[in-house]
Amino acid sequence: MQSYKTRFQMMGTFIDLAIHHDNGEQLIRDSYLQLQQFAQRFTVNQPQSELMHVNNNAGVRPVRVRADLYELLKKAKEISVDTANPFNVAIGPLVKAWRIGFQDARLPTSAELTDKLTIVDPTKIVLDELYQTVYLTKHDMQIDLGAIAKGYFADRIKEYLVSEGVEYGYINLGGNVLTIGYSPDNASKAWNVGIQDPLSSRGEISRVVPLRDHSMVTSGINERYFGVNGQRYHHLLDAKTGRPITTNIASVTIISKQSVDGEIWSTAGFLASIEEALSYLNKQVGIEAVLISDQGKVYVTNGLKDDGRCILQK
């Protein structure tokens, strides 16, 4: 069976696809086109996208969306209304105020942030199951799927590839890794995926995780940030304060079956301390986590063990 690999830029990052299949070239082409469609429909960076049609009608009227976007928004809202974690799909106005990760990143005033806090309430997202509509009940509300979309895209691409008979491969959406089966080229039969050291700017690996038919997603304070007057501001925002989350956590890595769950919990796990995050993540079903503190120490949830080099399932 032939092996096919490709790398391309999309969604502001590098995407890698690798599959073992005799029709791999066509399947990779199909996957590229599907990712392109998702990126165009689910983005806030294109004024005519399906998601922006919802945002542009905030405080005006409900908007009917396609079934896949509706289901993703439903899942995102369900996690967002849990005030025990910082995941918030209605965070859009704060993201827009800071613009962290873009060239025009800026430090908003306290008055601006106070104003935005009134419209980042996920309970004000009204979903109609029968008509598949989404209604943002306050003017200037804005949904942002940046903390969940890539995981959803990866799951859909894997679903398609498996339906076409792909047994081995991986999908890497800018560090969001989802594996298909096991690695036929590795003696351990695992895809070895590295967790970057969040305290290093040289791309050094802190731990290696052997993955088989699972996903690994990392969120960290080193991913996107900017500095003003010697102060560094990262992109993980707290909807209660309007400012970057204050925590002693440098990165959260989630290992899960579904990549969308990794996306959700790698953000939802960014609590005020390592201890709180471990306690919270240990209560969630179907995920395991690797946390690295701002001092570089590694912690794992109950289903994992750390031998100092690799993270392994118990």
N, C-alpha and C positions, 0 to 999 in steps of 0.2 A: 504494500500500500504506500502511495506516495505522500510526501510531507510538503505542505505549502505554508509559507510564512509571508507576512507583509507588514509594513509600518507606514502610517500616514498621519497627517495632522487634521484634527477636527475638534470642535468644542474647546479650542484653546489649549489643547494638549496633544501628546503623541499617543496613538492607538496601535497596539500590536495584536495581530490575529495569527494563530498557528493551528493548523488542523492536519490530521492524517486521514486522507480520503482521496480516492482516485479522481473524483470530480472537484477537488479542492479549489482549483482556480476559479471556477464558476461560483462555488459556495462563498468564497471570500468576496467576490464581486457583489453578490447578492447581499451579503452582510454589510458591506460598505454602503450600499444604497439604502438599506433599512436604517442604519445608523444616521445617515444624512437626513432622512425623513423625520426621524425622532428629534434630532437636533434642531431642525427647522420648526417643528410644531411645538416643542416643549420649552422653548427658550424665552427669556425676558429681554434678550439682546436684539430681537428683531420685532419691529413694531406691528407687523402683520401676522405674527405667529398665533397659533390656536390659543396658547396660554395668555398672550397679551390681549386677545379679544376678551377674555374673562376679566383681566385687570382693567382694561379700558372701560368696562361697564360697571366698575365698582360704584355702589350707591345708586345705580341707574336701573339695572334689570338683571334677571338671571340669564345665563348663556348656556345653550346646549353644547356639549362637547362629545367627542367620540368616546366609545366605551373604555379604551385603554387609558386615556387621560383621566376619565372620571374615576376609575378604580384606583389609579395612583394617587389622585387627590384625596380620595376617601381614606386610603391607608395613611397618607401623610397627616391628615387632620386628626385621625384617631390617636396617633402618637403625640401630636402637637398639643392637644388639650390636656395631656398629663403634665401638670405643672411641676412634677418632680424632676423633670429633665429639661435641658435647654433647646431641644429640637422644636422648631417652629416654622411651619410652612408659610406663615403669614409675615415672615421677617423682611419681606421685600423692601418696604420703605426705609428700614435701617441700612440694609445692604446698599441701597441707592444713595443714602446720605453719606456713607463712608467711602464707597467705591474702592475698597481694599482689593488689590489684585489688578487694578487698572491704572493706567498712566495718570489719570486725574484723581487719584486717591487724595482724600483731604480729612482734616479733623473738624467734625461738625461742632457747632456751639452747643452749650448746655440747653439753650432754649429750643434749638432745632430738635435735639434728641427728646426732650420732654414732649414736644408736639408729636413726634413720630410714635411715641409709646402708646398713644391713644388709639392707633390704628394697626397695631400688630397683634391683634387678639384673634386667635384661630377659632374661637367660639362664634365669631361673626361671619364665618364661612358657612353658608347654607347649601346643603346638597339635597337634591331631589332625586331619589332612587328611581321613581317611575319615569320621569322625563329626562333623566341624566343631565340635569342642569346644575350649574355652579353659580352662586350669587354671593358676592362680597357686599355686605350690607352697609358698609361705611365708605364714603368718598375717599379716594386716594389710597385705599387698601391695595396691596399688591402681593400676590403669591409668588414665591421664588422656590423653584424645585432644584436649586443647585446642590442641596444636601441629600438628594435622593434619586435624581434622574439617572445618573450614570449607572447606578446599580440596577435600576429597572431595565435600562437599555441592554446591559450585559446579560441579564436573565432572559430577555426576549431573543437575543441573538443565539444564546446557548440552546434555548428551546427549539429554534429553527434548525440549527445545525444537527442536533440530536435527532430531530424528526427526519432529517435527510440521511441518517445513518452514520454520522460522525461519532466515533467511540473515544477518540483521544484528541486533545487539543487544549488551547487556552485563549482567553480573551483578556486583554489588558487595556483598560480605558484610563490611561494616565495614572497608573498605580492602583487602580481598582481591578483586582485580578480574580477571574473566575475560571476554574479549570473544568475540563470535560474528561471524565474517566481518570486514568493514570498515565504517567509518562512511559511510553514503550522504550525510550532511549536511556532510561535511568535504572540502574541496578536495584534501587530501592523502590522502583515503581511509583515514585512520587514526583510531583512538580515542586522543586525547591524554590520558595519565594522569600526574598529578603525583606525584613522590616528595617527601614532606614533609621539611623541614629538621628533623632530630632534635634540634637544639640550640636550636630556637625554640619558644616556647610559644604563638605566635600563628598557627600553622597555615601558616607560609610554605612555599612550594614551592622545593626545591633544584634539581630537574631535572624535565624533562618527557620522558616516554617514549611515542612513537607505537606503539600496539599494533594488530596485525591478526591476529585469530583466535588470540591468545595470552593468557597470564595474567601478572599481576604481583602479587607478594606481598611485603610489607615487615614485618620484625620489628625492633623498636628498643627501646633502653633508656628511651625517653620514653613508651612505650605504657602501661605500668602500673608504678607504683612507690609507695613511701611513705617517709616520713622519720622518723627517731628520733634525738633529740639532735644534730641538724645533719647526720646521715649519711643519704644517700639509698640506698635498696635497690630495684633493678629486679626484674622478674618472671622474667628468664631465669636459671634455676637450674642450677648445676653439680652433677651427681649424684656427683661425686668428693669434693666438699667440703661439699655441702649448702647452700652460700651462692650468692648471685648471681655469675654469671660475671665474673671479672676480665679486662678487655680494654680495648684502646684503640679498639674499634669502637663506634660509636653506632647504626648501623643497617645491616641487610643487606636488599637488595631482589633478588628472584629473578625473572627473566623466563623463562618456560617454556611449553610447549604445554599441559601439564596443570597445573591449579591445585594439585593435591595435591603435586606435586613442588616447587612454589613454597613451599608450607607447610613441607615437610620441610627443604629446603635453606636457607630463611631462618633456621631455628633451627640446623641443623647447621653453618652457616657462621659461627656466633658463636664463633670460636676466640680464642686469647689475643692475637693481633695481626692487623693488616691484612695483613701479609706472609704469615703462615701461612694465613689465610683465602683469600687470592687464589690461593695455590699449590694449596690443597686443592680449591677450587671449580673451578679451571681443569681439573682432572682428571676432573670429573664430566661425563657425557654428557647432552646435551639441555637444558642450562641455561646461562644467562648471569647475571652478578651485578653489582650496583652497591653498593659499600661506601662509607659515609661515616664518617670517623674522629671521635673525640671532640674534634678540633680543627676539624672542619667540612670537611676535605679529601675530595674525591670520587675514588674509584678504581673501575676497571671491569675485568672479565675480558677475555680475549683476543679474544672475538668482538664486542666493543662498542667504540664510540668516543664520547668526550665532548667536545662543542664548547663547553662552558661554560654551555649553556642546555638542550640536548636530549641525550639518550642515544640513539645510533643504532646499528643493526646495521652491521658492516663489510661 
